[in-house]
Every structure is written in structure tokens, then in C-alpha cells.
Amino acid sequence: MARSVAAARPRAQARPTIHWQKVGRLALLFTLFVIVLLYIRPVAHWIQQRSTAAHSQADLRDLQREHDRLEARLHQLSGTGAVEREARKMGMVRSGERPYAVEP
């Protein structure tokens, strides 16, 4: 029996030892890698939404300018004498008036 115990000792010493610090570092590194992978898609989605929002804001500003221009035009056309002013711009004259054409 003494022989079996003595023979078992060299085998036990030949086993490789586990370096738990290295295993812990690898586990932390793997966890960090997984977290980074999980954040890539939401960040890309956020960037895309930000770009879409910027385009929407530009469209909104364009539409607001168009609205303001149309409001001014409506105000201009709803005043007194607006119909006559527009008719004269088109070259119309009142009945009984003598039309003149000025040529350069």
C-alpha cells in the first residue's frame, strides 16, 4: 500500500495548476465584449434616429417658411383693392379706360 501512495504523488504533482487570476481576467474580458456587442445596435439605431430627426426638422423649417409666405400672400390678397391690383398686374383695364402699351 505504501507503494500505491508513493506512485500517486508524482501523478498529482504533474497535474497543471489553474491560474484563477487569468481565468477571472478572461471572464471579465468576455463579459465586457458581450456588453459592447449589446450596445452596438442601440447606438446605431440612436444615430439613425438622430439623422432622421435632423431631416424632419429641416422639412419642418421649409414648411414653416412656405406657410409664412402663403399667410403673407393671403393677407396681401384679402386687403381692399387687392382684386383690382392683381387684375392690373395681368394687364386688365376698367371699362371706359384707355389702355396704353409702353415699349422699350
C-alpha positions as CSV (number, residue, x, y, z in Angstrom):
1,M,0.0,0.0,0.0
2,A,2.9,2.3,0.6
3,R,3.9,1.8,-3.0
4,S,0.5,2.9,-4.3
5,V,0.6,6.1,-2.3
6,A,4.1,6.9,-3.4
7,A,3.2,6.2,-7.0
8,A,0.1,8.5,-6.8
9,R,2.1,11.5,-5.6
10,P,4.1,12.1,-8.8
11,R,0.8,12.0,-10.8
12,A,-0.8,14.6,-8.6
13,Q,2.2,16.9,-8.9
14,A,2.2,16.5,-12.7
15,R,-1.3,18.0,-13.0
16,P,-1.3,21.5,-14.3
17,T,-2.4,24.2,-11.8
18,I,-5.3,26.5,-12.7
19,H,-4.4,30.2,-12.5
20,W,-7.6,31.7,-11.3
21,Q,-6.5,35.3,-11.8
22,K,-6.1,34.6,-15.5
23,V,-9.5,32.9,-15.7
24,G,-11.1,35.8,-13.9
25,R,-9.5,38.3,-16.3
26,L,-10.7,36.3,-19.3
27,A,-14.2,36.1,-17.9
28,L,-14.2,39.9,-17.3
29,L,-12.9,40.5,-20.8
30,F,-15.5,38.2,-22.3
31,T,-18.3,40.0,-20.3
32,L,-17.0,43.4,-21.5
33,F,-17.0,42.1,-25.1
34,V,-20.6,40.9,-24.8
35,I,-21.7,44.2,-23.2
36,V,-20.1,46.1,-26.1
37,L,-21.8,43.9,-28.6
38,L,-25.2,44.5,-26.9
39,Y,-24.7,48.3,-27.1
40,I,-23.7,48.4,-30.8
41,R,-27.2,48.0,-32.2
42,P,-29.0,50.5,-29.9
43,V,-26.3,53.1,-30.6
44,A,-26.6,52.6,-34.3
45,H,-30.3,53.0,-34.0
46,W,-29.9,56.2,-32.0
47,I,-27.6,57.6,-34.6
48,Q,-30.1,56.8,-37.4
49,Q,-33.0,58.4,-35.4
50,R,-30.9,61.5,-34.8
51,S,-30.3,61.8,-38.6
52,T,-34.0,61.2,-39.3
53,A,-34.9,63.9,-36.7
54,A,-32.5,66.4,-38.3
55,H,-34.1,65.8,-41.7
56,S,-37.5,66.2,-40.2
57,Q,-36.5,69.4,-38.6
58,A,-35.2,70.7,-41.9
59,D,-38.5,69.7,-43.6
60,L,-40.5,71.4,-40.8
61,R,-38.5,74.7,-41.2
62,D,-39.1,74.6,-45.0
63,L,-42.8,74.0,-44.5
64,Q,-43.0,76.8,-41.9
65,R,-41.3,79.3,-44.3
66,E,-43.8,78.2,-47.0
67,H,-46.7,78.6,-44.6
68,D,-45.5,82.1,-43.6
69,R,-45.1,83.1,-47.3
70,L,-48.6,81.9,-48.1
71,E,-50.0,83.7,-45.0
72,A,-48.4,86.9,-46.2
73,R,-49.9,86.3,-49.7
74,L,-53.3,85.7,-48.2
75,H,-53.1,88.9,-46.2
76,Q,-52.0,90.8,-49.3
77,L,-54.9,89.4,-51.4
78,S,-57.6,89.9,-48.8
79,G,-57.0,93.7,-48.4
80,T,-59.1,96.4,-50.1
81,G,-58.3,96.8,-53.7
82,A,-56.5,93.5,-54.0
83,V,-58.6,92.2,-56.9
84,E,-58.1,95.4,-58.9
85,R,-54.3,95.4,-58.2
86,E,-54.0,91.8,-59.3
87,A,-56.1,92.5,-62.4
88,R,-53.9,95.5,-63.4
89,K,-50.8,93.3,-62.9
90,M,-52.3,91.0,-65.6
91,G,-52.8,93.9,-67.9
92,M,-56.5,94.4,-67.5
93,V,-58.2,97.8,-67.6
94,R,-61.6,99.0,-66.5
95,S,-64.3,99.6,-69.0
96,G,-64.0,103.1,-70.3
97,E,-60.3,103.4,-69.6
98,R,-57.8,103.8,-72.5
99,P,-55.1,101.1,-72.4
100,Y,-51.5,102.1,-73.2
101,A,-48.6,99.8,-74.0
102,V,-45.1,101.1,-73.2
103,E,-42.4,99.5,-75.3
104,P,-38.7,99.8,-74.5
